[in-house]
Amino acid sequence: MNIVITGATSGIGKQLALDYAAAGHHVVACGRNQEALQQLQQRFEQQIASLCFDVTDKAQTIQQLATLTDVDCVILCAGVCEYLDVERFDSDMFERVYRVNVFGMMHCVEAILPNLKAGSRLVLVGSSARLVPFTRAQVYGSSKAAIDYIARSLEVDLKARGIRVQSVSPGFVETPMTDANDFEMPMRVSVDKASKAIRRGIEKNKTDIAFPTFFALFLKFIARLPASWQVAISKRLA
Ligand SMILES: NC(=O)c1ccc[n+]([C@@H]2O[C@H](COP(=O)([O-])OP(=O)(O)OC[C@H]3O[C@@H](n4cnc5c(N)ncnc54)[C@H](OP(=O)(O)O)[C@@H]3O)[C@@H](O)[C@H]2O)c1
């Protein structure tokens, strides 16, 4: 397969790039960190090519990605996380996070969608945080809720073109993103496990790739409860 991965310079995206390359696939690794991209290419000279761009720069993103024509799978993994302190409510945080997680991802979709052929896959990486109203997650959780909605409605409209759209909702994964967290992260899994779960979900054509299984089922159960119960449970978890 020819696979394009954004956010390939770190964490989940990097592990996916390495694992797909090790399995003999061709990967176009994308990110801003040129040095990290070079290191990836050095590890798999035949398998990995790279593109260096910032997804928040629409012109640059379109210029870079629109050149890719023979693509089987696009995994849009670039993302950032910030937590809000409601006592110092900061609307700029919404702009910063949405610029990468939502608008940046949509720049990538706009660039690559015209060239996707029947049978190809578009994979949007969101988060399990979208499922429940977690404390301080107003910015990050809502950006990821948007991603899941966009993925599901794109799946409706792209079915006719034979393009499969898949939404990924990881729980906590050991990456630089969560290393920065100062709270307990239940059922946090290794980046290897995350990569395996995502690759298996993609291969199985799952619309909703959520892991680890028990964590995802627990959150999905809470998400089905009345809103007032969800808030009460979330307060207890906080
Ligand atoms: N780790 C978790 O527990 C967890 C849980 C649920 C969902 N997720 C989601 O999984 C994805 C990957 O997270 P991670 O934990 O692997 O994070 P990470 O290690 O911090 O990696 C984030 C990646 O996003 C890229 N990126 C950030 N801003 C960018 C920009 N403006 N333009 C281009 N690339 C940009 C970074 O590349 P450069 O630095 O090279 O720009 C980096 O490769 C994110 O979407 C995250 O929300 C993670």
The ligand as a MOL file (V3000), in Angstrom:
LIG
                    3D

  0  0  0     0  0            999 V3000
M  V30 BEGIN CTAB
M  V30 COUNTS 48 52 0 0 0
M  V30 BEGIN ATOM
M  V30 1 N -1.4710 10.1660 23.0930 0
M  V30 2 C -2.7240 9.9830 23.4180 0
M  V30 3 O -3.0430 9.5210 24.5290 0
M  V30 4 C -3.8180 10.3070 22.4530 0
M  V30 5 C -5.1220 9.9480 22.8170 0
M  V30 6 C -6.1660 10.2290 21.9600 0
M  V30 7 C -5.8960 10.8430 20.7490 0
M  V30 8 N -4.6290 11.1900 20.4060 0 CHG=1
M  V30 9 C -4.4330 11.8590 19.1240 0
M  V30 10 O -3.4690 11.1560 18.3730 0
M  V30 11 C -2.7430 12.0650 17.5370 0
M  V30 12 C -1.2570 11.8810 17.7640 0
M  V30 13 O -0.9850 12.1820 19.1230 0
M  V30 14 P 0.3770 11.7890 19.8420 0
M  V30 15 O 0.0370 11.4160 21.2130 0
M  V30 16 O 1.1450 10.8630 18.9900 0 CHG=-1
M  V30 17 O 1.0680 13.2380 19.9110 0
M  V30 18 P 2.5590 13.7370 19.6940 0
M  V30 19 O 3.5390 12.6980 20.0380 0
M  V30 20 O 2.6150 15.0500 20.3910 0
M  V30 21 O 2.6060 13.9780 18.1140 0
M  V30 22 C 1.8610 14.9830 17.5150 0
M  V30 23 C 2.2090 15.0320 16.0520 0
M  V30 24 O 1.4150 16.0710 15.4420 0
M  V30 25 C 2.2580 16.8530 14.6260 0
M  V30 26 N 1.8010 18.2440 14.5580 0
M  V30 27 C 1.3740 19.0240 15.5810 0
M  V30 28 N 1.0870 20.2590 15.1400 0
M  V30 29 C 1.3200 20.2410 13.8040 0
M  V30 30 C 1.2060 21.2130 12.7810 0
M  V30 31 N 0.7870 22.4640 13.0370 0
M  V30 32 N 1.5210 20.8660 11.5090 0
M  V30 33 C 1.9480 19.6070 11.2330 0
M  V30 34 N 2.0750 18.6390 12.1520 0
M  V30 35 C 1.7700 18.9560 13.4240 0
M  V30 36 C 3.6250 16.7780 15.2820 0
M  V30 37 O 4.5980 16.9600 14.2900 0
M  V30 38 P 5.7220 18.1310 14.2830 0
M  V30 39 O 6.1040 18.3920 15.6970 0
M  V30 40 O 6.7970 17.5880 13.4100 0
M  V30 41 O 5.0310 19.2680 13.6630 0
M  V30 42 C 3.6700 15.3510 15.7870 0
M  V30 43 O 4.1500 14.4830 14.7850 0
M  V30 44 C -3.2520 13.4620 17.8870 0
M  V30 45 O -4.2140 13.8560 16.9630 0
M  V30 46 C -3.8760 13.2670 19.2630 0
M  V30 47 O -4.8910 14.2110 19.5350 0
M  V30 48 C -3.5820 10.9380 21.2310 0
M  V30 END ATOM
M  V30 BEGIN BOND
M  V30 1 1 1 2
M  V30 2 2 2 3
M  V30 3 1 2 4
M  V30 4 1 4 5
M  V30 5 2 4 48
M  V30 6 2 5 6
M  V30 7 1 6 7
M  V30 8 2 7 8
M  V30 9 1 8 9
M  V30 10 1 8 48
M  V30 11 1 9 10
M  V30 12 1 9 46
M  V30 13 1 10 11
M  V30 14 1 11 12
M  V30 15 1 11 44
M  V30 16 1 12 13
M  V30 17 1 13 14
M  V30 18 2 14 15
M  V30 19 1 14 16
M  V30 20 1 14 17
M  V30 21 1 17 18
M  V30 22 2 18 19
M  V30 23 1 18 20
M  V30 24 1 18 21
M  V30 25 1 21 22
M  V30 26 1 22 23
M  V30 27 1 23 24
M  V30 28 1 23 42
M  V30 29 1 24 25
M  V30 30 1 25 26
M  V30 31 1 25 36
M  V30 32 1 26 27
M  V30 33 1 26 35
M  V30 34 2 27 28
M  V30 35 1 28 29
M  V30 36 1 29 30
M  V30 37 2 29 35
M  V30 38 1 30 31
M  V30 39 2 30 32
M  V30 40 1 32 33
M  V30 41 2 33 34
M  V30 42 1 34 35
M  V30 43 1 36 37
M  V30 44 1 36 42
M  V30 45 1 37 38
M  V30 46 2 38 39
M  V30 47 1 38 40
M  V30 48 1 38 41
M  V30 49 1 42 43
M  V30 50 1 44 45
M  V30 51 1 44 46
M  V30 52 1 46 47
M  V30 END BOND
M  V30 END CTAB
M  END
